[in-house]
Amino acid sequence: MKKIWNSKDLCALADHSEEELRVILDTATAFKGVGERNLKKVPALRGKTMVNLFVEPSTRTRISFELAAMRLSADVVNINASASSLEKGETLLDTARNLEALRVDLIVIRHKSAGSARFLADRLKASVINAGDGSHEHPTQGLLDAFTIREKLGTLEGVRVSIVGDILFSRVARSNIEILTKLGAKVTLVGPPTLVPKTFESLGVRVAHNIDEVIGESDVINLLRIQHERQKTEYFPGLGEYTARFGLTRKRAEQLKPECLIMHPGPMNRGVEIDSQVADGRSSVILDQVTNGLAVRMAVLYLCSGGAPFAPITAS
């Protein structure tokens, strides 16, 4: 197979072509089978070292990257910013260069500042993987969401995806928009005008401010958490009103197509953006997203370390 992945880094899905994004998804499909075996490990990254450098809190993403590296037989070091020299005034670049001097091969970074991953990638020989940078992008979340839709529905071409909630401050939304539009999905953004301004239409998506107008036509509903930690003020009157106007309640869920997928990147605010029974119901693929995130991150670590892409599968 022609090698069409030549990057040592994954900083933003906007940096990559449709063909490159398909390569990641196809490679993740091959790696997903590793987690279903009795021996959940392959030697693909034996002798490599990955550092999880998380300057913002995380549970799912950090553990997922850690397990992904371990299943590829890499050595893993976790660094908590509150227990690092960053707390003593050391710059991010100096911290990263010290890690590189220790012959670290991959650095997975989560940081509050947009562009932090690209800043390091341009200055280091080590591979840099973006695990979320401010409100900019969360590339592996976008990849795992696209992977899950393709796995469940067989394609992304023409699939109607409604992303509901805090779009303005969501890096998950931006990565989803990037990959889904490139791979042929029809994306609608839904939420209050303060959080979903019409300017997003320039990205090739539809904007709606009434969830009840789009819910019945959607093949996928992806619900986002309100990003209070990145907001400087309130963008809607209160959580109760938000739930009444945009939450996926049990009554609203009755309007969904029987085959509609319900997604959420987590952490969920049960009873706010989604009802508990709906989150745990038959149409929910929220836990499938978690499982698929492991396969996607294995693929990303493998490809950025120079691994050859796996043969493509037929699904789009």
Sequence and secondary structure as in RCSB ss.txt:
>XXXX:A:sequence
MKKIWNSKDLCALADHSEEELRVILDTATAFKGVGERNLKKVPALRGKTMVNLFVEPSTRTRISFELAAMRLSAD
VVNINASASSLEKGETLLDTARNLEALRVDLIVIRHKSAGSARFLADRLKASVINAGDGSHEHPTQGLLDAFTIR
EKLGTLEGVRVSIVGDILFSRVARSNIEILTKLGAKVTLVGPPTLVPKTFESLGVRVAHNIDEVIGESDVINLLR
IQHERQKTEYFPGLGEYTARFGLTRKRAEQLKPECLIMHPGPMNRGVEIDSQVADGRSSVILDQVTNGLAVRMAV
LYLCSGGAPFAPITAS
>XXXX:A:secstr
       S BS GGGS HHHHHHHHHHHHHHHGGGGSSS    TTTT EEEEEESS  SHHHHHHHHHHHHTT E
EEEEEGGGSGGGGT  HHHHHHHHHHTT  EEEEEESSTTHHHHHHTT SSEEEEEEETTTB HHHHHHHHHHHH
HHHS  TT EEEEES  TT HHHHHHHHHHHHTT EEEEES TTTS GGGGGGT EEES HHHHGGG SEEEE  
  GGG SS SSS HHHHHHHH B HHHHTTS TT EEE  S   BTTTB HHHHTSTTB HHHHHHHHHHHHHHH
HHHHTT       S  
